[in-house]
Amino acid sequence: MEDEGGSLPGKSDFSAWYNDILWRAEIMDVRYPVKGLYVWYPHGFALRRHVYQRLRDLLDEADHQETLFPLLIPKHEFMKEAEHIKGFEEEVYWVTHGGTSELDVPLALRPTSETAIYPMYALWIRSHADLPLKLYQVVNTFRYETKHTRPLIRLREITSFKEAHTVHATWEDAERQVEEAVALYRTFYERLCVPIIISRRPDWDKFPGADYTIAADAVMPDGRTLQIGTVHHLGDHFSKTFDITYEDASGEQQFAHQTCYGISERSIAAVVSVHGDDRGLVLPPAVAPVQVVIVPIIVGKREDEVLAHAAALETELGAAGYRTKVDTRALRPGAKYYYWEMRGVPLRLEVGPRDIDAGTVMAANRLGDKSAVNRAAIVDEVAAQLEQFRGRLRARAEEDLAHKITLASSMEEIPGAVRAGVAVVNWCGSEDCAGRIEKETGAALLGSDVRSQYVEPDGGPCVACREAGRPALVGRSY
């Protein structure tokens, strides 16, 4: 996509900026002729691949195994768990025909996979020796989203849903797995340089069929929260429905306890939105499709020498494991800078005749820092440049989040806080008080027991009723 078609809207107009950056930076094409379904450009898909490889690595290191279950779920299995299906019944796509023949059993396109996976768990698990079982898959899921769809954020086909499903002997074992999953998600988002807020969703907003739900939220540039990860303690609800039992050490049959936890391509929406600027994407080095771009500066009669020097740099950095590209297109250097800045490349190396003569390379990171580095030690120099850039990116995102969190001690303070970001209030846990907060402020109570470095864990009087409360998150969400 060579024609950029004008400048990117300023990020202060977040909605326009977000819509434009997805096609200008070649992340997603929204022109597919089905509402809520989008196409990954190769550059966007490469970003997706690197993001999900980080996630796979973390899960594999934590003794999870990757698997794959079918897309189609028979209606009789899907309908077994009443509370679960009630939470999804308005969102399910049904397959009713094979060709021109009506199916004997309608098939659901998975909105999530509990009812596809757990009948198999009932067959696989026999003894306490089979536990814990920790499997995950990365799949597409389908939900008939009736709200305003938005690429990567609110979709009818979630193309990149990582869902883990674990089975344990006791409720306490499952609870420990919940905390392990929360820690894993923290590490994942640290590697993406995206700061998150952890909270426990209120009972009326938990996953259908769960004992409780823990969620991770990012705060977007417009102050709205984006839920970018959830962890659910399922207790023994699904094991009783699907007869997932095991023989304990005493020879007694026991129902298992379960967890599930998911992350979707909203993780990529967070990377795009939290880090991007008025010039385009700004990508963390760990997941950037191109980590280093080399721009030859052609001056006078030394073109062949400069190109050879650039090619040698690419070879050396590639051998060291860096995703590197030389831009040899017949464009002015400024046009190349614009192109790669839009696509979020963390580090640009410029090499021309004067650099060759001086034994240096000019390095410019995506945040605008520029310096001459030693050509003879280029691998070490690039490593240092990328680490410095990663640190700055993380610090910048943390500072931005800190400015978007406001502690509100009264109802009157909440509206102003949520216009800029989110409010942290004390809340007694009552649904009536949560309803009053929403009615009087226009903002929703998103979660309690807030975990953030910017929030003290101690509580105080509920903002609604003045009874004893605990920290809770209030805001507007996508």
N, C-alpha and C positions, 0 to 999 in steps of 0.2 A: 504494500500500500504506500506508494511513493508520494502521492498528493496529500498533504496534510490538511488542505482545505481551510486555511485560516488559523487563528490562534485559539488556544484553549481558554474557555471562560475562567475567570478567577475562582479560586477555591472558596472564597467567601460566599459565592452562589453555589453551595455544595451540590444541589440537585442537578443543575446544568453541568457543572464540572464533572460530576460522577458519570452522567450519561455520555458526555463527550470523550472522557478519557478512555473508556472501555474500547471504543473503536479507533481512536487516534493512536493509542498505545498497543493496539492489536491484541486485546484480551478476549473480547467476545463480540460477535456480530449478532445484533438483536433483530435482524430482518427475516428470521425463519418464520414461515407462514402459519405458525400455531402460537397462540397467546401463551406466554409464560415458558416457552422453550427457546433456547439460545444455542449458538454455535461457538465453540472454542476456536479462536485463531491458533495457529501453531505457536506463536510467542506466548499466548495465554496458556495454552496446554502445557508448554514447557515449564512455565511458572507453577502450574498445578502439579506437575510431576515432581518437581523439587520440593514443594510444600508437603505433599503427601508422602514422599520418601522420608522426610524428617519424622513424620508421624509414625510411619511403619517402623522406622528404626527404634523409636522409643517404645512402641508396643512390643516389638520383638525382644528388646533388651529386658522388658518386664515380664517375660515368659508367656506372652500371648502367641497364638498361632493364627496365621491368616487362612481363611477358608472362603467358600463361595456357595451360597444357597440360591435356589431358583427365584426368579422374578414373580412367578404366578403362584398365588395362594388359593387353595380350594375354599369355597364359601363356608363349608361346614367347619373347617379349622379356624378360619378368620373370625367366625361368629361365636366361638366358644367362650371368650373372656368378655363378659357383658360390659364391664366398666371400660375396658380397653377399646372395644369397638365403638362404644358411645362417643369416645373422644375423637374418633376418626371417621364416623359414618358419613359425614357431610363431605368428606374429602376423597373418598375412594373411587377410583376408576374400575369399572367392571368389564371383563371380557365375557361376552355371552354367546359368541358364535365362532366357530372354526370354519372359515370359508363361508358357505351358505348354510351350513348345518348348525342348529342350535345346540349348545353344549348341555350335557346332562347335569353338570355341576358348574355354575358360574365361577369364574376365576378373578380374584382381585389382583390388580397391579400393586405390589407392596407399597404402602405408605410408610411402613417401617416393618421390621422382619421378625418380631417376636413370634407371631403365629406361624411363620414359615420354619423357624429354627427350633422352637421348643418341642414340637412333636418328635423331631429327630433326637433331641437331648434325652427324651423319655426312653428311646431305644438304646442309646449309647451308655447311659449312666446306670451302673448296677451296684457299685460298692463305694464305700468311703475312700477306697484306694483310687477311684476315678476322679476324685476331687482334690483341689479345685480344677475346674475346666474353664479355660480362658481363650475364647476364639474371637476373631474379628473379621470383618469384610469391608471392602470399599466398593460400593455399588451405586446404581441409580435408584431413586425412589420417586413415586408419583403421588402428588396430592392435588386435588382439584381446588386450587387456591382461588377464592372469590374476591379477595382484596386486590388492591392495585399491585400488579406484579412489577418486580424490579430485578434486573440481572444480578446474579450471585446472592441476592438478599431474600427475595420472595418469589418462588418459582413454582411451576407445575411439574417440571421434571428437575429434581435435585440430582445432578449428574455425579456428584462426588461425595456420597454419604459414607463416612467411616462409622460403623457401628460395632461396638464390642459387646459381647454377651458372656457373662461369667456365671458359674454355678459353684456354690459353697455348701459346707455342711451345716453351718449355723448362721443365725441372723448377725451375730457379732463378726463372724468371718466376712460376711458380705459387707458389713459396715466398714471394716478395714480396707476392703477392696475399693469402696467408694472414695476413701481418703487417698488411696494409692492413685486412683484415676484423677482426682483433683490435682495431686502433685504432678502427675504426668502432663496434664494440660497446662499447668503453670510453666513447666519446662519447655513445652512445645511453643507456647506463645513468647517466652523469653527469647527463644531462638529466632522468632520472627520479629523481635523488638516491639511487640504489641503489648502494652500493659493492660491487665484485665482486673475486673472486680468480681469476686466470688460471693455468691449469696445463696440462701436457701429459699426456693420459690414457696409462696404461700400455698396452703393445701388446695385452694380452688384453682391454682395454676400449675399444679404438679403434673407429671406424666401420667396418663390414664392407666391405673392399675399399680402405681408405685406407692410405697410407704412414704417416701419423700424424694424430692428432686433438688440437686445442687446445680447451679448454673454459673457460667462465666460470661460476663458482658464486657464489650468494648464500648467506649463512648465515641461516637462519630463526630466529625467536624461541626455538624449542625446541632450538637448537644443531645441528640437522640441516642439511646442505647441500642446495641446490636447483640443479641444473644448468639455467642459463637462457640458454645459448648455446653452440654448438659450431662449430668451423671445421675442415674436413678437407682435407688435402693428398692428392689421389687419385693422384698420379703419372700413369703412362700405363696403369694397369690397365683402366679403363673404355674408354679410347680403343682399346686393342687388342681388347677384347671387341666393341665396337660399330663398329670400323673408322673412328674419327675421325682422319683424316689431313689434312695440308696440304702444299702444295708450297712448299719453302723457297726462298730467294733464288737458290740454285744449280740449281733445277729438280728437286731430289730430294724424294721423298715421305717425310714424317716423321710419326710418331705424336705427337698433341698431348698436353699435360699439363693436368690439371684440378684445380679445387678446388670444394668446395661448403660452404655454411655456413647454419645455420638458427637461428631464434628462434621460440618458440611463445608461447601465452598464459600460459606459466609466467612470462613477463616481468610480466604483470599480477598474478599470484599474489605475485611478489616485492614489487611496489609496495604491494599490500594488506597483506602480512604485515610487511614491514620498517618501514613508516611508521605503520600503524594503532595505535590505543590503546584504552583501556577505554571510550571514548565512541564509537568507530566508526572509519571511514576517516579517513586524513589524506593528502590528495592533493597532489602537486607541481602548482604553478600551470600548467605547460606542458600537462598532460594532464587537468586537472580538467574535467568536463563543464560545471559552473558554477564560474567563478572568483571571482565576487563575488555575494553575495546581499544584497539590501537589505531590511531589516525596518523598516517604518514603526511608530513608537511613537505610538499614538493616545491623546491625552489631551484631555478636554473637548470644546469645540466647534470645534476646528481640524482635524477629520478631513480635510476636502477639501483644505485647504492642505498638510497633511502628505503625503497621497497624491499630490498634484500635484508636490510637491518630490521625492518618491521616484521618480516617473515621469521627471522631468527628469534625475535622476541616472542612471537606467537608460539613457536615450537618449544622454546624453553619454558614458558609459563604453562603451556598445555601439558608438558611432561611433568610439571610440578603439581598438576591436578586442577589448574584453574581453567574455567570455561572462558576461552579467549577468542576474539575475532579481530582480524585486520579489515578495516574498511578501505577498499581500494577503488570504490566507485568514483566516477568522473564528476565529483561534486566539490564545491568549495568547502574548506574545513568548517566554516560556520554552519553550513547546512548539515554536515555530518554530526556536529556537536548537538544541534537541535534534535536530529533524528534519534540519537542514542540517549539524550536526556529525556525525551518523551517516553522512551521505553525503560527508563529506570536503571540503566547500567551504573553500578556503584563506582567504577573507576575508569577514567579515560587516560591513556598514555599517548602523548604526542611526541613524534620523533621527526626531526628535520636535520639538515646538514650541520647547523650549529650545535645541535645536541650530540650528533655523532662525533664532531671534533672535540667537544668538551667531555665526552664519556658519560653523558647524562641522558636522562629521559624526563620530559615534563609530565608530571602526574597531576590530574585534576579529579577530585571526587565529586559525587553527584550533589553534595551540599555546597560546592563552590570553593572548597579549599584547594590551593594550587601550590606546588613546590617542585623543584628539580631534585631528582633522585639518582643514585649511583647506578649506572648501567651494569657494572660488573657484579653488583649484588642485587640484581633486579628481583629475584624470587623472594628474598628476605624483605626487600623494600615494599613489594606488593603486599606481602603478608601483613606488614606493619600498617600500611595505608588502609587496607580493608578492615583491620581490627580497630583502628582509630575511627574509621567511618561508622562501623557497627556501634561503637560506644557512643558516638555523637547522636546517631539515629535513635538509640534506646533512650538516652538522656532527654532528647528533644520530645519524644513521645511521652515520657514520664512527666515532664514539666507541663506539657499540654493537658494531660489527664488531671494533674494536681489543680490546675486552674479551672477545670470543669466540675470539680467536686466541691459542693458547698454544704457545710453543716448548718442545718436549720433547726432552731429550737422552738419555733412557733408556726402555726398555719400561715400566718401572714408572710413569712419569709420564704415559703416554698415556691410560689409562682416565679419570683425573680431568679431563684436558684435554678429552676428547670428550664428557664429561657436560655441560660448559658450552658447547661449541662445536666447534672443530676444533683438531687438533694439527699443528704443522709439525715434521717430524723430518728428519734426514738419512738418505738411503736410497741403497744402492749400485746399484740398478737391477735386482736379481735378483728373479725371480718367487718363488723359494724364501723369500727374506727377507720379501717382501710377504705370503706365506702365513703365515709365522711371526707377523708383526705382527697379522694378523687372528685367528689362532688364540689368541694369548696375551692380546690386548686386547679382542677383540670388535668392533674398528673396522677399516674397510677402507682400503687405500691408494688414494686417489682420483686423484692426479696428481703429476707431478714437475715440476722446473724452475718452481717457484712464482713468480709475479709478483704482488707486493703491496707497498704502501708499508710494511707492517708486517713484512716478511720480508727479511732480508739475502740477497743472491744467493750469497754464499760458502757452501761446504759444510763437512762435518766427518765424523767417523766414523759409519757406518751404525748405527742403533739396534739392529739385529738381529745383524750379523756383525762390526761395528767396522771394516770396510774403508772406504775413502774413499767418501763419498756426497755427494749434492746435496739441497737442500731439497725435501721432498715433503709433500703434504697428506694427512692421515689423519683420518677422521671417519665419521659415519653419514649416509647420504643418503636422499632420497626416491626 
